[in-house]
Amino acid sequence: MKILNSTPGYINKMYSNKTAKNIKTQKNDDLDANKNIDRINFSDRTKNLQKMSKAMETDPADRKKYVSDIKQKFETNQYTINADAIAEKMAGSILNEVG
């Protein structure tokens, strides 16, 4: 088979056109692939639990003062317990759990 001088130019031209189309298609495929990224959506309850967990990891400075104040009141018999308020909160929490 004899290849003419004009044929390599034609082959190169066809090859370069296909390569350019493939590159464009590959770029579009990459963009489409980025749109289909796997995602995880957490429920509001899970988000709240994560916030609570983070809050529990850090010990606020006010908490130590609060506890020491209660200890001091308890030791000096100044700390009073309101039994009615505690009973109402307990009954309310039980009713919330039951529905």
C-alpha positions in Angstrom: 0.0 0.0 0.0 1.3 3.4 -1.0 0.7 6.4 1.3 0.7 9.7 -0.5 2.1 12.9 1.0 -1.3 14.4 1.4 -2.6 11.4 3.4 -0.6 12.0 6.7 -2.0 15.5 6.9 -5.5 14.1 6.5 -4.9 11.5 9.2 -3.3 14.0 11.6 -6.3 16.3 11.0 -8.8 13.6 11.7 -6.9 12.4 14.8 -6.6 15.9 16.2 -10.3 16.6 15.7 -11.2 13.3 17.5 -8.8 14.1 20.3 -10.2 17.6 20.8 -13.7 16.1 20.9 -12.6 13.5 23.5 -11.0 16.1 25.7 -14.2 18.3 25.6 -16.3 15.2 26.4 -13.9 14.2 29.2 -14.1 17.7 30.8 -17.9 17.6 30.6 -17.9 14.1 32.1 -15.7 15.3 35.0 -18.1 18.3 35.6 -21.1 15.9 35.6 -19.3 13.6 38.0 -18.8 16.4 40.4 -22.5 17.1 40.4 -23.2 13.5 41.6 -21.1 13.6 44.7 -22.3 11.3 47.5 -23.7 13.3 50.4 -24.9 12.6 53.9 -27.8 14.5 55.4 -28.2 14.3 59.1 -31.6 14.7 60.7 -32.2 17.6 63.1 -32.1 15.3 66.0 -28.7 14.0 65.1 -27.4 17.6 64.6 -28.7 18.5 68.0 -27.0 15.4 69.6 -23.7 16.4 67.9 -24.0 20.0 69.4 -24.8 18.5 72.8 -21.8 16.2 72.6 -19.5 19.1 71.7 -20.9 21.2 74.5 -20.3 18.3 77.0 -16.6 18.0 75.9 -15.8 21.5 77.1 -16.2 22.4 80.7 -17.4 25.9 81.0 -15.8 28.1 83.7 -19.2 29.2 85.0 -20.1 25.6 85.8 -17.3 25.3 88.4 -18.4 28.5 90.1 -22.1 27.4 90.0 -21.2 24.0 91.6 -19.0 25.6 94.3 -21.8 28.1 95.2 -24.3 25.2 95.6 -21.8 23.3 97.7 -21.3 26.3 100.0 -25.1 26.9 100.3 -25.6 23.2 101.1 -22.9 23.1 103.7 -24.3 26.3 105.5 -27.9 25.0 105.3 -28.9 27.8 103.0 -29.7 25.6 100.0 -33.5 24.9 99.9 -35.1 22.3 97.7 -38.5 23.1 96.2 -40.2 19.7 96.2 -43.3 20.9 94.4 -41.2 22.3 91.5 -39.3 19.0 91.3 -42.5 16.9 91.3 -44.0 19.1 88.5 -40.9 18.7 86.3 -40.8 15.0 86.9 -44.5 14.6 86.1 -44.1 16.8 83.0 -41.2 14.8 81.7 -43.1 11.5 82.2 -46.1 12.9 80.4 -43.9 14.0 77.5 -42.4 10.5 77.2 -45.8 8.8 77.3 -47.1 11.2 74.6 
